[in-house]
Amino acid sequence: MIRLHLFLEAAPPWQQGDDAPEIHQYAVRVRLDRAALLHAADQWDLALAPFPPR
């Protein structure tokens, strides 16, 4: 299982900085096997390839 923590970068101005929500407040749990995880990582790399590194 992988647990993804999401951060609200597009939150309204009054919820940014010290007033931002707790980073671990929002999470998604994903169950997948090793092969599926490796495939997803490869697909992510392919999707990001056109964009320059920052």
Secondary structure, 3 states (H helix, E strand, C coil): CEEEECCCCCCCHHHCHHHCCCHHHCEEEECCCHHHHHHHHHHHHHHHCCCCCC
